[in-house]
Structure formats: C-alpha cells, structure tokens
Amino acid sequence: MNLDELNQVARAMVAAGKGILAADESTGTIKKRFDAIGVESTEENRRDYRELLFRTTDGMKYISGVILYDETIWQKAKDGTPLVRLIQQAGSIPGIKVDEGTKPLPFCAGEVVTAGLDKLPDRLPKYYEQGARFAKWRAVIDIGVGIPSYACILANAHALARYAALCQVHNLVPIVEPEVLMDGDHDIDRCVEVTTWVLKETFQQLFYNRVALEGIVLKPNMAVPGKKCAKQASIDEVAEKTIKMLKACVPAAVPGIAFLSGGQSDEEATAHLDAMNKIGGLPWALTFSYGRALQAAPQKAWRGKPENVAAAQRAFAHRARMNGLATLGQWKADLEKMAA
Ligand code: 13P
C-alpha cells in the first residue's frame, strides 16, 4: 500500500468545485432506467449512453471521478477509444463498483448484506491495471418496524471494512458507502439515529481492519425523513442535522465525504449540499457522488435518439455545474431557472 498515493487520489476525488458521477448502475438497474425512457437495454445502447456522458466536456470539468460498472470499464467508444481513456482525457479519475449486490441476511427478515468479498483479491489488480484508482462498495440498511438489527449493521460494517482494507492493499481508494435508505415513513430524527449507529459501527470496523482513514472517501446518506413521512424537512434542517451527525461520527482524518442522492429530487440534492457547504468550517471536504440526481435529466432528454445527444449533454452539464457550485456553497435557486 502507498498511503501518500491513496491520500492524493482521495483528495482529488473531493477537490473543491468537483464531485463524483456514479455511472455504475448494474445491468438490472440500468435496464430499469432505460425502460422508463423507452430504450432497450443492449450492450451498445448502454455504451452509447455512457459515452455521451463522458464526452460532455462542459460537464466533465465538474466531475472529479466516475464510478463504472464492470461492463463499462472494458468497453470502447464507437471510434474505438476505451471509455476509461475518455474519462482520463476529461481530467477525471476512473473508479469501479466492486460489490456484487445484496443477499438476504439469515434470521433477519427484510434485511440484506452486501456480497462480493471472496473474489476481490483477484479482481482488484485487474481493475487497477485497467486504469481504476478507486472502488465502491455499497451497504444497504433499511429502516422499518424492528429494523435495522444489530446483526445487519455489524455484518454490513464488517464487509465494508474488509473491502476497504483489500482496496488499500491494492492501491485503490475505497469509497465506503453505508446507505440508510429513505424509503420508509420514518422522520428525520429516526434517520439521524440509525445513520449515527451505522456510521459509528462502520468506523469501528474500519479501525479493527486497520484501514487508513486518510485513504478513503465516505459516501453516506444525508439526514432526511423517509419519503412516506408526513413531516418533511426544510433544506436548512437537513443541512444542520446532517452536519451535526457527521461531526459526531466521522474522524477528521477522512479527506472527504461524497453524498449519495438516494432518491432525492435533482434540485433537492443540490440545495442540501449547497446549504451544508454554506455552513462551512468543516474538517472534511463535502461533495457529491450522485447517480440519479446527475443522470435523471440527461436520460429524459436523450431517450435513445442520436438527435437528442446534444440536449442530453446540455442537461448533464447543467446538473454537473449546479452541483459543482454546491460544493463551494455558491449555488442559487435562480441559476436553475436560467438554464431551463
Ligand atoms: P444515487 O445518487 O442515485 O443514490 O446513486 C449513488 C450510488 O452510487 C448508489 O450506490
């Protein structure tokens, strides 16, 4: 492990004014996204769509790193250029999702644990050779009646730490992503309570597994009420409660925190990040690692048609720029109207 190199990559991933594009939807997930816009999910269409994003020069200048799915890291653009090369040429760092999705957790009804540790030691050096400099592993924690259980939190935190240690051995920066879902009807305080527990356990497991915090990026959910909660929260409440929670849980040695969007609307995800960066005075950089909140707009504009590529690229560039401004606390709602 070269910790200086890991720290340098981690800091580049969370550099001011930029954030991460999560374009690592599994084949099943991208099919759902394509179904919604009436596009068949073929290997070629998936390639064309992702090529469109990576060739968006105006947008990629706000993108520090791109998380890829296994299929994409080996793919070539229409003209034969490897997609990884397009990302590098845009000044961005290629990364790779390495988890293999979730499996039911025995004796824990409704709960899951993320799989994929067994083959990691063989896969990681190949991804490094292909140009990846960071990886991602997502743990999923649901809030409901009687859940999460400690068994679920411990199993997921332990797997995250095992993955992170393996990544560092192979000189890849691990994005550590414990996602507490916003699907339920719980309120924001319940989200804070569960996320706090999950983050505490995650950092404890990272410590036991000897992971160097200077060489990771944390990808948490924000403190938000469940989507079905009657009492929604203001932008400021989300920002204040998220910062308070992170200060209590995330050591200052971590270079940066890159939030997932988790089903927030595009504009909410931007406004929340911006409000947190307006608070300022934080020990870590705060940025984005958005999937849906960066891609919903370009997907809607594209609809699989070559004549819509320019419009899709404009939509992606706009969201990337808005979120880039949010990392500096310089976003304004008016900027959204101007672009529309
Ligand atoms: P969302 O921003 O759509 O939640 O996706 C981020 C991600 O990479 C989830 O693992």
Boltz pocket constraint, residues with backbone or C-beta under 6 A from the ligand:
constraints:
  - pocket:
      binder: B
      contacts: [[A, 22], [A, 138], [A, 177], [A, 259], [A, 260], [A, 261], [A, 262], [A, 263], [A, 289], [A, 290], [A, 291], [A, 292], [A, 293]]
      max_distance: 6.0
